[in-house]
Amino acid sequence: MKIIVLNCGSSSIKYQLFDMASRQVLAKGVVEKIGLHGSFIKNERIDGDKLLLEGDIYDHQSGIEYVLGILTSVKHGSISNFEEIDAVGHRVVHGGEKFNSSVLITDEVIRMLEECIDLAPLHNPPNLKGIFAMQALLPNIPQVSVFDTAFHQTMPDYAYMYAIPFPLYKKYGIRRYGFHGTSHRYVSQRGAEMVGMNKKDMKIITCHLGNGASVAAISNGVSIDTSMGLTPVEGLIMGTRSGDLDLGVLTYLMMKEELDISTANTLINKHSGMLGITGVSSDMREIMTAAYEGNERAKLGLNMYHYRIRKYIGSYAAAMGGLDMIIFTGGIGENSDYTRSEVVKGLEFLGIDFDYDRNNGLRGEEMVLTKEHSRVKVLVVPTNEELIIAQDTMDILENMKNQGYKIDY
């Protein structure tokens, strides 16, 4: 079975073509600057063949049409024709309370996704554009929606509820949803496999650290809490997002600076976080360089960043009544040995005997970073959200076939 995985942003499309028989990525790439000047497509095939295509790409449908053309081209293609594509798996950011697992996309599902737009106005509309584009271009191929929020739907009510008037929760669905669910799900499973254990018998804290960042508490294989909330702005300090913030700070700033709602939203999402603290960049590499050169605000930002992660790890260990494993993933978690070492300092009381030599210089590789006798294991697990989306897509189609539905592949 061959499956295309699409992750559609407001002006971009990331894609991968999987051969699920071998779990190989036959091709992957990105469409950038859709609807903007300087649009381009980068495609890389499994054998190393690379293509850069530049030109006007006016909308998501034309972008996906170009991608399909590249994938089936004689010179740069990975398949001979569209009939080799069995299904499409879409990353959809927000499923609200409507979806606790991945689903086959139908007209009813699309209607429900449109109802979730208010919860993710920047993310769900481009996700839907990808779905509509595929419906137009390949109308007979099944599509599956895989949600960032679904993995966290196992949280108990006392973890996901906010202390606001209950009728507002019922009216607007205001609660903690959490994000990065496919990443937390994948790395917790893979981490347990790496140490020869079953995640259903473990208490795991997963730290997805990138420009966006979140921590999840996973007990016996299910998420019981996570740091992001109704939106991705809550929780850890991120590249440009503030993370946890006293609401009084926001209302105070709105009053003093005479900010409207849109400007205040931009302030906490685009101009805060590590960028706001350091004044250097939202890129952790540039911040670390500045700190090394003596920039005091960069040093402060790093101390705040690492402290917030440690605080969440401690609170989630308490929430689960113990801890067996910490996993680092995401661009920073996978590649920054400095961040990993700074986060675990002071957590020895949990039963961590960290191997700093093994950690030193490690980038983007699976590795157990604790010594053999360490009661709590610390791991690096590169995330693979696209594989989860492809796997869910295949599983849904296989289940339908087993139940007697006619699916041609």
Order of alpha helices (4+ residues) and beta strands (2+ residues): beta-beta-beta-beta-beta-alpha-beta-beta-alpha-alpha-beta-alpha-alpha-alpha-beta-beta-beta-alpha-alpha-alpha-alpha-alpha-beta-alpha-alpha-alpha-beta-beta-alpha
